[in-house]
Amino acid sequence: MSDRRTGRGPGGPRRPARSSAAARSARPAPVAGATEEARPRPTGRALILVLLLAVLAVSYASSMKAYLQQRAHIAELKQQIDERSESIDDLEREKRRWNDDAYVRAQARARFGYLMPGETAYVVLDEKGKPLETRSQLHDPRQVLREPPEPWWDDAWSSVELAGNPPRDPGTPAAELGAPAE
């Protein structure tokens, strides 16, 4: 039951029907140079989703950094393990050498100068009376001997001449020391 005067009925107020020409005139006219499609505006749900993705990216980035640091640390530790195992192998090889009597004798000779019974040791001394290095290097004789050596007979003949003609004593030693001369 509707009231024809008010236009109200059981479904609520009636709106007058617009014609399609009236509907077209109610829309704003497009501006020159503007696109007809309007940009969609971000909704609250979209902003929350973007924020959530940013937080997840930051948390995964920090976890990834920690993971990469741990992998680098593990690689360093594996390298140290390899170096130490090589060192252990070298030390075990050295230990097996010391179980050999011939190696022990050779080390005693080289390090401490020990001799076997019946052997004679010779020590070469330098001009100051100190022992020369046992591990000296050999050099090219052309580089060591820059002046040709004198023959031994020249040295022997000069000593014979010196014995036959001794040099004259220029003065007594007491005069040289400043003592009164007699």
Solvent accessible surface area in square Angstrom, and as a share of the most:
residue,aa,sasa,rsa
1,M,213,0.95
2,S,53,0.34
3,D,59,0.30
4,R,228,0.83
5,R,221,0.81
6,T,88,0.51
7,G,27,0.26
8,R,159,0.58
9,G,21,0.20
10,P,121,0.76
11,G,83,0.80
12,G,27,0.26
13,P,109,0.68
14,R,182,0.66
15,R,217,0.79
16,P,121,0.76
17,A,105,0.82
18,R,176,0.64
19,S,69,0.44
20,S,73,0.47
21,A,66,0.51
22,A,42,0.33
23,A,44,0.34
24,R,162,0.59
25,S,91,0.59
26,A,68,0.52
27,R,177,0.65
28,P,124,0.78
29,A,86,0.67
30,P,108,0.68
31,V,113,0.65
32,A,102,0.79
33,G,90,0.87
34,A,61,0.47
35,T,115,0.67
36,E,155,0.70
37,E,151,0.68
38,A,96,0.74
39,R,216,0.79
40,P,127,0.80
41,R,214,0.78
42,P,97,0.61
43,T,85,0.49
44,G,48,0.46
45,R,209,0.76
46,A,40,0.31
47,L,107,0.53
48,I,120,0.61
49,L,100,0.50
50,V,96,0.55
51,L,118,0.59
52,L,94,0.47
53,L,101,0.50
54,A,50,0.39
55,V,87,0.50
56,L,72,0.36
57,A,62,0.48
58,V,108,0.62
59,S,51,0.33
60,Y,144,0.55
61,A,62,0.48
62,S,68,0.44
63,S,67,0.43
64,M,108,0.48
65,K,127,0.54
66,A,45,0.35
67,Y,116,0.44
68,L,104,0.52
69,Q,107,0.48
70,Q,111,0.49
71,R,122,0.44
72,A,54,0.42
73,H,102,0.45
74,I,69,0.35
75,A,60,0.46
76,E,101,0.45
77,L,75,0.38
78,K,120,0.51
79,Q,110,0.49
80,Q,82,0.37
81,I,114,0.58
82,D,82,0.42
83,E,95,0.43
84,R,159,0.58
85,S,51,0.33
86,E,113,0.51
87,S,54,0.35
88,I,95,0.48
89,D,72,0.38
90,D,75,0.39
91,L,119,0.59
92,E,84,0.38
93,R,118,0.43
94,E,59,0.27
95,K,141,0.60
96,R,148,0.54
97,R,122,0.44
98,W,97,0.34
99,N,115,0.59
100,D,74,0.38
101,D,98,0.51
102,A,59,0.45
103,Y,43,0.16
104,V,59,0.34
105,R,119,0.44
106,A,50,0.39
107,Q,34,0.15
108,A,21,0.16
109,R,102,0.37
110,A,61,0.48
111,R,145,0.53
112,F,138,0.58
113,G,51,0.49
114,Y,137,0.52
115,L,84,0.42
116,M,84,0.38
117,P,127,0.80
118,G,86,0.83
119,E,74,0.33
120,T,94,0.55
121,A,59,0.46
122,Y,187,0.71
123,V,103,0.59
124,V,98,0.57
125,L,99,0.49
126,D,43,0.22
127,E,163,0.73
128,K,159,0.67
129,G,43,0.42
130,K,131,0.55
131,P,90,0.57
132,L,90,0.45
133,E,134,0.60
134,T,135,0.79
135,R,176,0.64
136,S,74,0.47
137,Q,143,0.64
138,L,180,0.89
139,H,121,0.54
140,D,51,0.26
141,P,90,0.57
142,R,199,0.73
143,Q,111,0.49
144,V,89,0.51
145,L,110,0.55
146,R,199,0.73
147,E,143,0.64
148,P,118,0.74
149,P,105,0.66
150,E,137,0.62
151,P,51,0.32
152,W,190,0.67
153,W,145,0.51
154,D,68,0.35
155,D,97,0.50
156,A,46,0.36
157,W,154,0.54
158,S,57,0.37
159,S,64,0.41
160,V,88,0.50
161,E,89,0.40
162,L,109,0.54
163,A,84,0.65
164,G,59,0.57
165,N,118,0.61
166,P,94,0.59
167,P,108,0.68
168,R,224,0.82
169,D,110,0.57
170,P,131,0.82
171,G,30,0.29
172,T,83,0.48
173,P,93,0.59
174,A,48,0.37
175,A,57,0.44
176,E,133,0.60
177,L,155,0.77
178,G,65,0.63
179,A,47,0.37
180,P,127,0.80
181,A,88,0.68
182,E,219,0.98
